[in-house]
Amino acid sequence: MSEGANAQGQALPRGFIARIRALWGPWWPLPLLVFPVYSLIMVAIGDLRPEHVGITLVVWILAVIGPRAKRFLVDISPYFVVALGYDLVRYARPVFVSADRVLGCQLRSAELSLFGFGTGHTPGDWLQGHHLPALDVFFAVPYTVFIYVAFIYAAYLYVVDRQRMRRFLWAFAIANYISFTLWMIVPAAPPWYLREAGCAIDMSAVPSAAGLLRVDSLLGIDYFHTFYSRAASVYGAMPSMHCAYPVLGLFSAWKYTTWKTRPLHLFYAAWMFCAAIYLDHHWILDALAGWAVAGLAVFLAGRLTARFAPPQPGGQDDAAAEPAHGELEVRHEHA
C-alpha cells in the first residue's frame, strides 16, 4: 500500500502491526522496536526514566496515525536520534574515558598561551573575580533557553520552509554526534572543575552548574543545580555545544537572512559565547571548537539533505502542507 494512496484517502488496516507495516513497509521495526527495546534494557539495569517512556509513546503515536504523521516523525527524527545518543554517552564514558586521558591543566595552559596576554590569568579567571548579579542573570538567559530556542526555531522552519528545517535538524544531530565522539576521544575538564579540584582528575566527580549556582542562590531556586546535575559527563567541555547551537542556526540560515534578522543570529551566538566563559562552563578554546563543529555539521547536513531531498509535493496533503516555491522565496526574506 503506497503512501500516496493512503494520502488520497485509502483506508489503512485496523490492526496496530498491520497498520504500521502498511505505512513503513520493510522499515516498520524501526519506529516500533528501537525505543521500547532500549526502555526494556533500562528496566533491566534499573535506570528507566520517564523520558524513556515518553519518547516511546510519542514515536508510537506518530508512527501509526497516518502518512502525514509519519512524514512529521521522519522530519523530527534527528531529535530522537540525539536523545538516544546523549543517553548512551553516560554508559560509554566509563568504558572510553580514563583519568590519564582527560585534558585538565593542559587545556588551561593552552588557554593562557593564546588568550592570557602575559598576565598569568585566563579571561575566565578574571571574570570569576568580577562577576555581578545583573550579569549573572543576563548570561543565565541563553543557558536557560538554548534547547527551547532550537525547538521553536525548528517548528518555525517546519511552517515556512520544510527543507531548511530538515537541514537544520540533521545539522543539529550531526553536530551532537561529533561532540559525543570528541568527548570520548578528547575528554576535557571544564574551568570550574580545575578551580574546585586542581589538576588532579577524579573520575567520580559530579557535574556542576558552576556560575549558574549564583543565579539559583539569587533567585532562591534549584533549577540550574538540578538541570546540570543530570549532565552525561563532567569531562565533556570540548567542544561547547552551548556555543555550537546558535551557530547552527546562523550558518544554516545565513543566505536567507536579511539586515533585520542576521544581527539577531549574530547577537545570540555572541551572547552564548560570552555566557559560556563568564559562567565558567567553558574555555574560549571549547567555544571556538563548538563553532567549528557547527560549521562542519551544517556543511555535512546540506550535502545529506540535498542528496536525499524528498520529491516535489504532488498530492493534496503535501500541497497543503508545503508552500509553493514562489511563496518560499517571499518567506525567506523574513526568515
C-alpha positions in Angstrom: 0.0 0.0 0.0 1.6 3.2 -1.1 1.9 6.4 1.0 0.4 8.3 -1.9 -2.7 6.1 -2.0 -3.1 6.5 1.8 -2.7 10.3 1.5 -5.6 10.3 -1.0 -7.9 8.6 1.4 -7.4 4.8 1.1 -8.1 3.2 4.5 -5.2 1.8 6.5 -5.6 -1.6 8.2 -7.1 -1.6 11.7 -4.5 -3.8 13.5 -1.6 -1.9 15.1 1.1 -4.1 13.5 -0.7 -4.3 10.1 -1.2 -0.5 10.1 2.4 0.3 10.9 3.7 -2.2 8.3 1.4 -0.6 5.7 2.8 2.8 6.5 6.5 1.9 6.8 7.0 -1.1 4.6 10.2 -3.0 5.4 11.3 -0.3 7.8 8.4 -0.9 10.2 10.6 -2.4 13.1 12.5 0.9 13.3 9.7 3.1 14.9 8.1 0.1 16.6 11.0 -1.5 18.4 14.0 0.8 18.8 12.8 2.8 21.8 10.8 0.1 23.5 13.8 -2.3 23.4 16.0 0.5 24.8 13.5 1.1 27.5 13.5 -2.6 28.4 17.3 -2.5 28.7 16.9 0.5 31.0 14.4 -1.6 33.1 16.9 -4.5 33.2 19.7 -2.3 34.5 17.4 -0.4 36.9 17.8 3.0 35.1 14.4 3.5 33.4 13.4 7.2 33.5 10.1 9.0 32.5 11.7 10.4 29.3 12.3 6.9 28.0 8.6 6.0 28.3 7.6 9.4 27.0 9.7 9.2 23.8 8.5 5.7 23.2 4.8 6.7 23.4 5.4 9.8 21.1 7.2 7.7 18.5 4.5 5.0 18.5 1.6 7.5 18.2 3.2 9.4 15.3 4.2 6.2 13.6 0.8 4.8 13.4 -1.6 7.7 12.9 -1.2 8.1 9.1 1.0 9.3 6.3 1.2 12.9 7.4 2.1 12.0 11.0 4.7 9.6 9.5 6.3 12.3 7.5 6.4 14.6 10.6 8.0 11.8 12.6 10.7 11.3 9.9 11.3 15.1 9.8 11.8 15.4 13.5 13.6 12.1 13.9 17.0 13.9 14.4 15.8 15.0 17.9 15.1 11.4 18.9 18.5 10.3 17.4 20.2 12.9 19.6 18.2 12.0 22.7 19.3 8.3 22.3 22.9 9.2 21.7 23.1 11.6 24.6 21.7 9.0 26.9 24.2 6.4 25.7 27.1 8.7 26.5 26.7 8.2 30.2 27.2 4.5 29.7 30.1 4.8 27.1 32.1 7.3 29.3 33.3 4.7 31.9 34.5 2.5 29.0 36.3 5.0 26.9 37.4 7.8 29.3 40.1 7.3 31.9 41.7 9.9 34.2 45.0 9.8 32.4 43.3 10.8 29.1 41.4 13.9 30.4 42.8 17.3 29.4 42.8 19.5 32.5 45.6 21.9 33.3 47.0 21.2 29.8 43.9 22.9 28.4 44.3 25.8 30.8 47.9 26.2 29.8 46.9 26.4 26.1 44.2 29.0 27.1 46.9 31.1 28.9 49.3 30.9 25.9 46.6 32.1 23.5 44.5 34.4 25.5 46.3 35.2 28.7 48.1 38.2 27.4 51.0 37.5 29.8 49.0 38.2 32.9 49.0 34.6 34.3 45.2 34.6 34.2 42.8 33.4 31.6 39.8 35.7 30.7 37.7 33.2 32.7 39.9 33.7 35.7 39.4 37.4 35.6 35.6 37.1 35.1 35.3 34.8 38.1 36.7 37.6 40.3 34.5 40.3 38.7 31.0 38.8 38.4 27.9 40.9 39.2 24.3 39.7 40.0 22.9 41.6 37.0 25.5 39.9 34.7 24.8 36.5 36.3 21.1 36.8 35.3 21.9 38.3 31.9 24.2 35.4 30.9 21.9 32.8 32.5 19.2 33.6 29.9 20.8 31.9 26.9 21.8 29.0 29.0 18.2 28.6 30.1 16.5 28.9 26.7 19.0 27.3 24.4 17.2 24.0 23.9 13.8 25.6 23.7 15.1 28.1 21.0 16.3 25.1 18.9 12.8 23.5 19.2 11.0 26.7 18.4 13.3 27.6 15.5 12.7 24.1 14.0 9.0 24.5 14.5 9.1 27.9 12.7 11.0 26.3 9.8 8.6 23.5 9.6 5.9 26.0 8.7 7.8 28.3 6.4 10.5 26.0 4.8 10.4 22.3 5.4 13.7 21.6 3.5 15.6 24.1 5.6 14.1 22.6 8.7 15.5 19.2 7.7 18.9 20.6 7.1 18.9 22.4 10.4 17.8 19.3 12.4 20.2 17.0 10.7 23.0 19.6 11.3 21.8 19.5 15.0 22.1 15.7 15.1 25.4 15.6 13.3 26.9 18.3 15.5 25.8 16.4 18.6 27.3 13.1 17.4 30.6 14.8 16.5 30.6 16.1 20.1 29.7 12.7 21.6 32.7 11.3 19.7 35.1 14.0 20.7 34.0 13.6 24.4 35.3 10.1 24.2 38.5 10.9 22.1 39.5 14.2 23.7 37.8 14.3 27.2 38.3 17.8 28.7 37.7 19.2 32.1 35.8 22.5 32.3 37.3 25.5 34.1 35.0 25.2 37.1 36.4 21.8 37.8 40.0 23.0 37.9 39.0 25.8 40.3 37.5 23.3 42.6 39.8 20.3 42.3 43.0 21.5 40.7 44.9 19.4 38.1 44.0 16.0 39.6 41.3 14.3 37.6 38.7 12.5 39.7 36.5 10.1 37.6 33.9 10.2 40.4 33.4 13.9 40.2 29.8 15.0 39.6 28.6 17.7 37.2 28.1 21.3 38.4 26.1 24.3 37.3 29.2 26.5 38.1 28.4 30.2 37.8 24.7 29.4 37.4 24.6 28.4 41.1 24.9 32.1 41.8 21.6 32.6 39.9 20.0 29.7 41.9 21.1 31.4 45.1 20.0 34.9 43.9 16.5 33.8 42.8 16.0 31.2 45.6 15.6 28.3 43.2 17.3 25.0 42.5 16.7 24.8 38.7 20.3 25.1 37.4 21.7 22.7 40.1 19.1 20.1 39.2 19.4 20.5 35.5 23.2 20.3 35.3 23.5 17.5 37.9 22.0 15.3 35.2 24.7 16.0 32.6 26.1 13.0 30.9 29.7 13.8 31.7 31.9 16.2 33.7 34.6 15.8 31.1 32.7 17.0 28.0 33.8 20.6 27.9 35.4 20.3 24.4 33.6 21.2 22.2 31.0 23.5 23.7 27.6 22.5 22.3 26.0 25.5 24.0 28.1 27.7 21.7 27.5 25.4 18.7 23.7 25.6 18.8 23.3 29.3 18.0 25.9 28.9 15.2 24.0 26.0 13.7 21.1 28.4 13.2 23.4 31.2 12.0 25.2 29.1 9.4 22.1 27.2 8.1 20.1 30.4 7.7 22.9 32.7 6.5 21.9 33.1 2.9 18.2 33.5 3.8 18.7 36.2 6.4 18.3 40.0 5.9 19.8 43.0 7.6 17.0 42.7 10.1 17.3 39.1 11.1 21.1 38.4 10.6 22.0 40.6 13.6 19.7 38.5 15.8 21.6 35.4 14.9 24.9 37.1 15.4 23.9 38.5 18.8 22.6 35.2 20.0 25.9 33.4 19.0 28.0 36.2 20.7 25.7 36.2 23.8 26.1 32.4 24.3 29.9 32.6 23.6 30.3 35.2 26.4 28.0 33.4 28.7 29.9 30.1 28.4 33.1 31.9 29.5 31.5 34.1 32.1 29.6 31.3 33.8 32.9 29.2 34.0 31.4 26.3 31.9 33.9 26.5 29.1 37.3 27.8 27.9 37.5 30.0 24.9 39.0 27.1 23.1 35.9 25.0 23.8 33.7 27.7 22.4 35.7 28.0 19.2 35.7 24.2 18.8 31.9 24.4 19.2 31.7 26.9 16.3 33.9 24.7 14.2 31.7 21.6 14.9 28.6 23.6 13.9 30.2 24.7 10.6 31.2 21.2 9.7 27.7 19.8 10.7 25.9 22.4 8.6 28.1 21.5 5.6 27.5 17.8 6.0 23.8 18.2 6.6 23.5 20.3 3.5 25.1 17.5 1.4 22.9 14.9 3.1 19.6 16.6 2.7 20.4 17.6 -0.9 21.1 14.0 -1.8 18.0 12.6 -0.1 15.6 15.5 -0.6 12.0 14.3 -0.9 10.3 14.7 -4.3 8.4 17.8 -5.0 4.9 17.8 -3.5 2.2 16.3 -5.7 -0.6 15.0 -3.5 -3.3 17.1 -2.0 -2.0 16.7 1.6 1.6 17.7 0.6 0.4 20.6 -1.4 -1.5 21.9 1.7 1.5 21.3 3.9 4.2 22.6 1.7 4.1 26.2 0.4 4.8 26.8 -3.3 8.3 27.8 -4.4 7.4 31.4 -5.0 5.9 31.6 -1.6 9.0 30.2 -0.1 11.1 32.9 -1.7 8.9 35.6 -0.1 9.1 33.9 3.3 12.8 33.6 3.0 13.1 37.3 3.1 11.7 37.3 6.6 13.4 34.1 8.0 
